[in-house]
């Protein structure tokens, strides 16, 4: 099996599949030379899920010191999931490390923290920053609203992170709660949807578990905004992934993982 060199939105499901097939295998990330925030938060939740299920995954972390420094700066507790990872220097390259989103009352505080970090890095782009902050508010509120809508999740563990590179800003928001199909299933007429059908309902009907006029449609509106900015978008729930970029998109089958995980890539030119 070829070693993994990219830990990204497009490769993270390969990791979930490998461990599902061979749960006793050590997760080998030694060859990874690049990682994005979406893959990082999903990996983080995946490792936590293994701990909670008393099936912890042991990881061989990247040999690249630069990648390890960045993962450490982003808040990945590497020593917790391996016997040794070697010396790791402190790094300040993280635009926004992994941050917990626990309840609605804390959403404003978390968004303010993200906004402050954007403001420090991009001080002259008020309009674009505030547009991104509005997106954050919508996405972060989805966690307390929907991640444990059924009460079946003991700890949805909502998190968010953000990073920039030479041409984009990447925002990732994730939880390991009940997922879209279970949340939508609380509304009459939407019971027992498959994960792929739930994504279809969300993005083509703008539906949510609330049937009040004016409720729902946030994810569809955000996806439309990302399209208008020529960005990339991915939303994963259960066994289904909806993603698109400038070249197109579709709904894909993926290995099962609980909750909802979302990644958005914005062209950096919006902030420069």
N, C-alpha and C positions, 0 to 999 in steps of 0.2 A: 504494500500500500504506500502510495506516494506521501512524503511528509507534507504537512500543511504549512504553507508559507504566508498566507493571507488570512487574518481573522477578521472577517467583514460580514456585512449584511448578506452577501452572496455565498459565504462559506460556513457560517456558524451552524447551519442545519446539518452539515456534514459531520460536525462534532457530535451533535445530539444523536444522529443516526449511528455513528460508530459505537458510542457508549451504550446505546439501546441494544445493539447486536451483541456486544461483548462487554457487559457491565463490570467485569473484573479487570478489564484492561486499564492500564495507566493512561491518562489523557496526555498525549504527547504534543506539546506546543513548542518544542525546542527550535523548530525551523521557522517559526513565525517572525516575519520581518516588518509587518505592518498590521495594525488593528484599528478598527473604528469604534465609536462609542456604542452603536447599536449592538454589535457583537459582544462588546465588553459587558454591558448591563445584562444581556441575556446569559452570558457565561456566568456572571456573578450570581444571578438568580438560580441558574441550573446547579451550581455548586451548593448553594444554600438548600435547595430542594433535596439534593442527595443527603446532606447532613440530617435534615429533618426526617427523612425516610430511613435513617440509620443505614444508608448505603453510600457512604462518603466516597467521592471520586478523588483519587490521588493524581496530582498534576505535575508533569515535567514542564517547567515554565520556559519561555523563550531564552535562547542563548544570547540573543542580541541585548547588550546592556542598555541601549537606547530604548528599545521596546519595553524592557522590564522597568526602567526608570519611569516611563510614561504610565504604565499600568499601575505602578505603585502610587504615582502622583494622582491618578484617577480614583484611588481608593480601593483597589483590589487587594485583599489581605492574603498575599501569596503564601506566607509562612503557615497560614491556617490550613492550607490544602496540600502541603507537601512537607517532607521532612527537612529539606534545606533548599534554599534558592540562591545561595551565595551572596556576596556583598552587593547592596543596591544603594546607590547614591540618591540623595534627595533630588527631586526634579520640580521645576516650577512651570512646566509647559502646559499643564492642564488648564483649559479655559474654565471648565466647571467640573470638579470631581463628582463622583456618584453621591447623590443626596437623597435622603429618605423623604417621602411624601406620605405622611401618616393620616392626616385628617383635613377636612375642609378649612378649619380655622388656621391651619399652618400653611395653606397654599400661598397666601399673600406674602408671607415671610420668605418662602422658598423662591418665589418669582422675583422678589426684590433682590435676593442674593444673586440670582442669575443675571438680572438687569445690571447690577453694579459691576459685575465682572465684564459684561459686554461693554459697558460705558468706559471702563478703564482701558479696554483693548481697542475700542472703536469710538473715540470721543466726539467725532464730527458727524455722526450719522443718526441723529435723533429719530427721524421718521421711520427708518428701517428698523431700528432697535425697538421702537414702540410697537411696530407691526408684529415683530417676533415675540415680544412680551405678551401681546394679546393672544397669540397662538399658544404660548406657554400656559396662560391662565386656563384656556379651554381644555388643554390636554391634561394638565395637572389635576383639574377638578374632576376629570373622568375617573381618577383613581378612587377618591372617597365615594363618588356617586355609584360606581359600577363594579369595582373590583371585588366587593363582597356583598353584592346586591341580594344574594340568596341566603347569606349568613353561613354558608357552608365552608368558607375558608378561614382557618384559624389565624393566618397571618398573610394577607395578600402581598405585603412587603413592596409597596410602591417605591420606585426610584426614578431619578432622572439624572442625565449627565449631558455635557456639551463640550465639543472640541472644534477648533478651527485648523485648517491647513492652508496651503498656498492658494487654493481656489474655491474653498467652500467653508461653511459653518454647518456642523452636524449636531442635531439635537436628538437625543434618545430618551424615551419615556417608557417604563415597563413595570409590570406587576406579575405576580404569580397567583392571581385570584381565580374567580370562577369563570372568566372568559365571556366573550360577547354572546355566544349562543345561550348560555345559562341566564345572563342578565336580560336579554331580550325575551327569554322564555317566561318571564314574569308577566308579560303583557299578553292579553287575550289575542289569539290568532297567530302568535309567534312561538308557540310551544314546540319543543323537540326539533328545532332547526339544526341542521348540520353546521359545522364551523364555516364551511364555504358558503352555505346559504345565508348564514348570519352576516358574513361580509357583504354579500350581494344586497341584502336588505338595508344594511347601513349605508352603502355607497350609492345605491340606485334609488332607494326610497327615502333616504334621510331619516330612517326610523331609529327610535331608542326605546327603552323599556317604559318611558313615560308617554302617555297618550294625550297629555294636555296640549292644547294649541300653542304652537311656538316652541315646544320642547323638541329636542333632537336635531339632527342635521349638522352638528358641530364638526364631526369628522369629515363629512362630505364637503363642507365649506372650506375646511383647512386643506383638504386634498386639492380642491379647485384653486385655492390661493397658491399652493406649491406649484401646480401646473403653470399658472400665470407667471410665476417667477422662474420658470425653466429649471425647477429643482427636481429632486428625487424623493419618493415617498414609499414607505413600506409599513404595513400593519399586519401583524401576525396574531392569530388567536387559535389555540388548540392545535388542529391539524391543517390549518389553512393560512396562506399568506397572500395578501393583495399588495402588489408593488408596481411602481411605474417610474420611468425616468424619461428623458427626452426621446429615447428610441422606442418607447412603447411600454406596455405592461399587461398584466393578467393576474388571475388567481391561481395559486400553485398549491399542490399538496406538500406538506412538510411533516417531519416527525412530531408527535404530540408533545406539547409543553403547556402547562396550565397558564391561564391569565391572558393578558394582552401586552404585546410589545410593539412599539412604534418607533420608527426612525425617519427623520426628515433631513434632507441635505439642501441647504440654500446656497446659491452662488455667492461667493464672497464679495463680488462686485456690488451687491446691494448695500454693503456696509462700508465701502471704501469711497 
